[in-house]
Amino acid sequence: MSSPTHFVLPDLLSLSAPFQDATNPHWIRVAAEARSWVTSYQVFTDRRRAFFFQGQSELLTAHCYPYADAEEYRTCCDFVNLLFTIDQISDEQDHAGALLTGNTFLHVLRDPNWTDGSKLAKMTADFRSRLTRKALPNTFRRFVESNQRYIDRVLQEVDLRERGEILDLDAYLLLRRENSGVRPCFDLIPYCLGIDLPDEVIEDATFQKAYYACFDMICWANDLYSYNMEVNQGHAASNFLTVLIHEKGMDIQRASDFVGEQYKRLMDDFLDASAHMPSFGPAIDRDVQRYLQACTHWPLGNLAWSFETPRYFGAHRDQIKRTRIVPLRPLESEKLEDD
């Protein structure tokens, strides 16, 4: 039997109709500042830097935090760029190297006076000083905790890659929630809004149902859209589609369809939980609703960004958006990095 030459994407944009997309009004000016900031540290080779900037992470951030003021938006840009930097570095490292990279990042987050003299340490310290000017106590504490979980799972992913191991679906979902970097990005929402949600809200079962439904929509969609790129880069073992093909015996098209079905279930869960949120008092209730509304920009913003840049679908992204047919062949974005 011949290998498939393409697969068809589910229409996630239509499934996201309950959400509204927007773009931060400061994005063009602030994006230029954020890019200059990354460039000034000279972390990448010229070719890796070109691939990095091809992803236009500042545009992703503009979609996901459209309500943020310029200063807060710049902080979010810097953090997303830090995540992409750590991801790019660790993709080429073994466990020992990725551990050093992760520990450098975490040490500086916890202690602004700590340094190993590395470029990553300096970048992290600069970002931290920007964040802590306005981040409130609960928000900053959760942000640091979330980044610890992120680094722990990045290291687990390195180990899995070295062993050539593919997790089962339940285990992979737990891994993906943390190594995606979405959790600390969600922790920046209260920072942008100037609120500080108490632990009783974060730990509430209904709140968590809404939170994880929104959170998981991003993870499932990102794995779907990035699958072809990751196959070409040799990183496809850590992907929902690979897990479904390996564990459930699905072909690529059935796995793609399954992602669409899961996305719809998660959307229904989010809308249901948001409509039945318990009361924590008038002031906190207002903050909870502002937070949940802000969360909705992430799933749709991620989808919009995925078709606005060549990161996942190369030069044919407009055609793929229109037809939803993804050819299983090398894309221009991968060629730029691997030539």
N, C-alpha and C positions, 0 to 999 in steps of 0.2 A: 504494500500500500504506500502510495507516495505521500510525502509530507505536505501539510497544508501550506498554501502560499499566502494566505491572508485570514483574518477573522473580522467579524463585524462587532463594533462596540454597541452596548446598550445606550439608549438615549438618556444619559444622566442629566443633561441640561434640561430636558423636559421634566424629568422626575424632580428637579430642583425648583420647579415653578413656585412653590410656596415661599421661597427666599428671593431677595432682591439684591442684584449686583450693584456695586458703586465703586468709584475710584477716588482715592484720596486727592483733594485738590492741590496738595503740596508736592505731589509725587515727582514731577519733572525736575524741579529745583533740588529737592532733597535727595532724589536718586543720584543725581550728579555728584552731590557731596558725599554720599555713602560710597559710591564707586571710587572716588578719589581717596577716601579713607582706606578702603581695602588695598588699593594699588600702592599706597604709601608704605605699606608694610612688606611688600615684595615677597609674599608667601609662595607664589606659584611661578613656574616657568612661564614663558610667553604663551606657549600652546595651551597649558592648563588654565592660564588666566583667561584666554580667549573662550575656552569652553565654559568656564565659570561664569563669565559675563554674558555669554550667549543665553543663559538661563533667565536673566533679568529678574533676579530675586526681589529687587525693589518694586517691580510691578506686581509680583505676587503679594507683597506686603501692602501695596496700595489698595489692592482689592480686599484684602483681609482686615485692614484697619482703616476703612474709608472715613471714619468719624474722628480719628486721632488728630490732635493739633500737630503743628510742624515738629516741635521738639520731641513729642512722644512717638510720632511716626518715624523720625530719624533713629530713635533708640530701637524701635522694632526692626528697622532696616538693618542696623548694625548687628542685632542679634541673629536675624535670619542669615545674614552673611557669615556670621561666626559659625552657625550650624552647618552651612554648606562648606565652609572651610574645614571644619573638623571632619565632616563626612568625606570630603575629597582626600584629606590627609590619611584618614584611617583606612580608606578603601585600598591603599597601597601598603599597609603595614601588617605585620604579624601581631600576635597578642601583646608581646612585650612593648612594641612600638606604640600600639594603640593605647595601652595602659598609660604610658608616659604622656601621650597627647591628652588623654582624658583627665589625668590627674593635674596636669598643668592648668587646664581650664577650670577645674573645680577648686583647686587651691586658691586661685586668684579671686574667684567668685566669693569665697568665704573670707578671704583676708586680702584686702587691697595692697598691703605692704609685702606680700609674698611674691617672689619672682625667681625664675630660673634663667632669666636673661633672654628667653626665646621671644620670637616675634608673636607667637600665640599668646604668651603671657602679657605682652604689652597691649595687644589688641583687646584682650579680655579686661584688663585693668581700665582701659579707656572706656570700653562699653559699660563696665560696672559703675564708673563715676557718673556717667550720664544717667543710668537707670536709678541709682540711689538718691538722686536729687529729689525725686518725687514719689518713688515707690513706697507704699505704706507697709507697715510691719508684716501683716499676714501675707500680703502679696509677695513680698520679697522672700520670706521664709519658704513659701510654697514653691517659688521660682527656683530657689537653690535646690530644694528637695527633688523637684522634677528633673533638673539637670543631672543630679546624681543618678536617677533612674535611667535617664537617657544614656549616660556614659556607660553604665553597667550593661545595658542591652546592646550598645554598639560593640562592646567587648565580646558579648555572647555571640553576636553576629559574626565577628572576626573568627571566633573559634569554630562556629558552624561552617564557615567558608573553608577554613583550613582542613576540616574533616570531611567536607563534601556532604554534610548532613542536611536533610530536609525535614523540618518539624511537621507534626500533625497539625490539623487546622486549629484546634483549641490552643495548643502551645504557641503556634505562630501568631494568633491574634494577640496574645499577651505580649509577645515580643514586639509586634508591630506597633502596638499602642505606645510603647516606650522609645523604640529606636527611630520612630518617625520624626521625633522632635516636636510633635504637635502639642503635647502636654505643656511644656514650658511656654510655647507660643500662646496657648490659651491663658496661661498665668499672666501674660502681659496685657490682657484685656482689662482687668481691674486697674492696672497702672494707667492705661490710656483713658479710662473713664473717671479716674480719681476716686475710686471706691475701694473698700477693703472688706470682702465678704467674710463673715465669721465662720468658724469651723462647723457650727450646727447646720449651716446651709450646705457646705461642701459635702458633708457626711450624710445628708438626707437622701433616702432611697429614691424619691421621685426626681430630685435634682440630679442625682447620679445617672438615672435612666436617660434624662434629656442630654446630659453632658456627654455620656459615652456614645449615645446614638449619633450626635453631631460629630464627635471625635472620630468614630469608626467610619462614618461616611467618607471622610477625607482619606483615611488609610486605604479603604477598599478602592476608591476611585484612583488614588495615586498609583497603586500597584497595577491597576488595569492600564492606565495610560502610559506608565513607564515600562511595561513588560517588554516591548520590542527593543527599547534602548538597553535594558538590562541584559537581555539575551545577547545582544551584540557586544556588550562589555564583559560578559562572563559572570554577571552578578545575579542571575535570575533565580538562584536557589532560594533567595529570600524574597518571595513574592507570593501573593495569594493565589495567582493563577497556577504557578508551579506546584504549590501545595495541593490545590484541587486536582490537578492532573495526576500528581503522584499518589495522593491518598485516596481519592474518589474514583480514579480511573476515567476522568472526564477528558474529552478532547478539548482543544483550545477554544472552540466556539461554545461548547457547553459551559466551560469555565467562565467565559466572558458573560454569557447569559446569566449565570449564577450570580455574578457580581451585581448585575442590574437588579436581580430579584432581592438580593441582600440590601442593596442601597434603598430600594423602595420600602422594605421592612423597617430599616433604620429611620427613614424619613417619617413613617407613620408613628414609630415609637417616640421620636422627638416631639412631634406635634401633639401627641396624646399627653406626654409627661408635662410639656410646657403649659398645656391647658388645665392641668390638675395639680399645679404646684401648691403645696401647703403655705399657710401664712406664717411669716416670721416677725410680723409687725409692719406697720405702713412704710417706714423708712427703708427697712431691709427689703421688703417686697419690691419697692421701686428699683432698688439696686439689682435684685435678682432678675427682674424683667429686662433691665438695661443690659445686663450681662448676657442673658440668653439671646436677646436680639442681636447683640454684637457677635455672638458665636455663629449665627447663621451666615455671616459674611464669609466665613472660612470655607465651607464646602463648595459654595458656588464660586467664590473667588479663585479657589484652586482649579476648578474646571475651566473658568474663563482664561486664566493665565496659561493653562496647559495648551491652549490653541492659539495663544497670542505670541508665543515664543517658539523657536525651533528645538527646544530642549528634548521633547519627547517624539515629535512627529516630523521634524526636519522641515524641508522646503514645501512639503506636500500637506502641511497642517490645515490649510483652508479647504483643500479637497477632502481630507479625512474628516474634518468637522462636518462637511456637507453630506458626505456619503456614509460616514462612520465605518468605512472599510479600511482596515490597517494592513498594509502589505508586510509580510514577514521577511524583510530584507534590510540590509544596512541602510541607515538614514544619514543624512548629511551631518547632523550634529555629532554622531559617533565618529564619522570619518575625520572630522576636524581634530578630535582628540587623539585618534589612534594612528593617523598617518605617520 
